[in-house]
Amino acid sequence: MADLFHKQAKNYVETRPSYPEELFEFIASKTPNHDLVWDVGTGSGQAAKSLAKLYKNVVGTDTSQEQLDYAPKLPNVRYQCTPPNIPLTELKSSVAPPGTVDLVTIAQALHWFDLPTFYQQVKLVLKKPHGVIAAWCYTVPEAKDNIPVVNDKFDAVFRQFYADSQPYWDSARKLVDGKYKGIDFPFEPVGDGANHTGPFEFTTVRVMDLEGFLTYIRSWSAYQTAKDKGVELLSEDAVESFKRAWGEDGVDQKVVKAPVYLRIGKVGNLE
């Protein structure tokens, strides 16, 4: 998985959306203590930056040192490059001792993981019974309630472009398109009236120009996969179609929204 993001680390940090503060406030409200977070697959630190405002300490791990090099340097965040499956014997030194973590977060990455192995790690490090795991994904920008992503013409061009890109997405992408409804998530509801583990929906918002939007596309794993196979998804014709549609209203900077879907649960007394 990490290889898909090594080559476009700079594009990733420049164009991937930040997450809404409401998301982190909701998550933080579910953890009794706010001492330590393990942010797994932290990438270039989009989530770690927000978590650092709400928790005393954050450990961000990722398999890509290139991604970590772009992460913000904060006094209460420690970054660690790790192998895809951290041996349990190394968790204590690279992450935290067993039973000491209040929250494990995974932003836009859970679908890449070896889940049985990862969940074993999560159950080891989280405090029992109230330690929380929160995993979320965002889909591509979507029109909602008859409100277009950009404008109707652009939305139509983008929907077709995304459909044409499907052969180059890893099969794990289907879990994202499915809003994490189908992902294995063997944890208990966090309570406070919730009798399920989600997905709970939030919205991320970003102001972009067309070049920023195209750079966002270039940060896709599917874009890199296609490129490695000699296919340029953003061909001259595709870029020209995007330009015509984007410029239809004469406004260069546009507000682009994407839905965020959260699965959240507590570890309970799981062994």
N, C-alpha and C positions, 0 to 999 in steps of 0.2 A: 504493500500500500504506500509506504513512504516514498518509494521511487516515483510515484505519480506526482508528487508535490515538490521534489527537490528542484526541478528545473524552472518552476514558475513561482518560487518562494517570494520574489519581489512583487510580482503581479498579485499574488495572494494577499499580502499585507496591505497593498495599496487599494484594493478594490473589494475585498470581502467585507460584508456588512458587519458593523458592530451590533451588539444585541441590546434590546431595550432594557432600561434600568428596572422596569416593572418585573421583568423575568427574574432578575437577581434578587429583588426584594421579596418576591413570592417564594423563591427557593430558600432564602435566608430565614424567612418566617417559619420554616418547617424544621429548623435545626435548633435544639435547645441551647447549644453552646456555639460560639463563633471563634474558635481557636485555630483550627487547622483544616485546610481544604487541599485535596489532591485533584488537580485539574489534568486529566489524562488526555493525551492528544492535543496538548495546548497550542500547537502550531506556533503562530507568531503572537500569541498572548492576548487575543481579542477578549476572551472570557476572563483570563487571569487578572487583567487590568481592572475590571469591574469587581471581581471577587475580592481583590485586595482592599477595596473600600469598606467591605462589610465583615471581613475576617482578619484575625491578627496575622496569620501566616498562610501563604499559598505555596504549594509545591507544584510546578508545572512540568510535566514530562512529555517528551515527544521522541519519535524515532528519527526525526529529521533535524540535524544540527543546522542546516541551511534555514529552516523555518525559525528555529530558536534564536538565530543570530539577529532576526528582525523584531524579536519580542521586546517590549518596553522594560527597561531596567528600573525596578521599584525596590525600595528597602525591605519590604516584607514578602517579596516573591523570590523563590529560588527555582531556577530552571535546571533540568537534568535531561541529557540525551540518554535514552534507554533502548534496549533491544525490544522487538515487537512483543515478545512474551517475557516479562521480567521473572526470573526464577524466584520462587517464594523466599529462598534464602537471602536474596539481595534486596527484598522489599524494605527491610529494616534500615539498611544503609542508604538506599537510593530514594526511598519515599518516606516512610515513617514506621515506628514500631507497631506491632499488632494492637488493635483496639484503641488507637489514639486519634483517629481522623473523624471529624464531625461531618464532613461532606465530601463526596466524590462527584466530580462533574465531568461530563464528556460532551463537548460542543461539536456537532457536525462530524462525529468520528465513530460512534458506537457501531455503525453498520460495517466497519472495516475489521472489527476485533474478532479474535477467537473467543467467543462469549463464555463457554464453560470455564476456560482457563482464567479469563479476566474476572468473572464473577467470583471465582475462588479467591482471587486477590482482594477484591472489594470486601468480601465477607470477613477476610482476615484483618484488614486495616481499620474498618469502620468500628466506631463505638457501638456496643450493643446495649439496649435494643433500638436506640433512637437515631443512630447514624443514618444519614440520608444519601442516596444516590440519585443524581439528576442528569438526565441525558436528553439533549434536544437536537433537532435538525431544522434546517430551513430548506424549503423547496425553491425552485426558480421563481422570480417575480410572477405574480398571478393577478389577473383582473378579478375583482370581487365586488359583489353588490352593484353590478353594472358600472363600476368605476374602473376605467382602464389602467393598466400599468403605466403607460405613457400616453398613447392615443389609440384609437381603434385600429388604425392602419398598422401602426408599429406592433401592436399586440398580435395581429394576425401574422405578420412577418416573423415575429419571434416564436410564436407557437409552432409554425412550420419548421423553423430552424431547429428548435429543440427536438421536434419529432425526427428530423433528419439526422440528428446527432446520436440517436439511441443506439445504433450498432457499436458505438465506441465507449459506451458507459460500462463499467463493471456491473456484474449482476447484483452486487450489493446495493446499487443505486435504487433498485426497486423498493427497498425498505424506506428510503427517503421519500420517493414519490408516493409511497403508501402512508406517509405521515407518522412513521414509526408504530403504526397500529399493529403490524404483524411481527415486530421484533420481540424476541424472547426477553422477558423482563420479570424474573421471579422474586419480586419484592412486595412488601406489604404497603397498602395505602397509608399516606402520612396523616390521615385523620382530618380534624377540623371540618367535618362535614363531607369530606371526599371519601367515597367508597370504591374508588378505582385509582389506578396509577397513571391515567391519562390515555391519550395525549391531551394536554391543555394547550390552548392556542394563544399566541402572542403575535405581534407584528414588528418587524424591523424596518426602519425607514432610512433612506440614504439619498442625498442630493447628488446627481451625477450629470455629466455631459456625455455625449455619445462616445467619445474616446474612452472615458472611464467605463462605460458599459461594455465596450468591446474588449477592454483589458480584463474586465470581470470574466467575460467568456473565455479569454485566453488562460485564465487561472483554473478553468475546469479540468478535472482529471481526464474527461473525455476528449478535450481539445488536445492535450498532450499525447494521449493514446493515438488519436487520429494522425497527429503530426509524425509520431514515430513510425506510423505505417505509410507515410508519404502522402497523407491527405490533409489539405488545408481547409478546415471547416469555414474559416472566414476568407473565402475566396473573394476576388474582386467583385463578382456579381452579388455575393451575399452582403458585403460591406456597402455596396451602392444601394441595395434595397433597404438596408438599415438607415442609411443617410437620408434617403428620400422620405421614409416614414417618420423618422425622428424630427426632421425639419419642417414637417407639414404645418405645425402651428407657429413656427418662427421663434420658439423659445428654446434656448440652448440648454439651460440647466433645468433638469426635471426631477421631481420627487418620485423615487422608485421604492415600492413597498414589496416586502416578501413575508409570507407567513412563517412563523416559528412554532414548532410542535414539541412539547415537553412531556417526557415520561419521568415521573418522580415517585420514589418509594423509600421506605425505611428498611433497614436490614433485619429488624426484629431480633429473634434469638436463633436465627439460622446458623447452622454449623457449616 
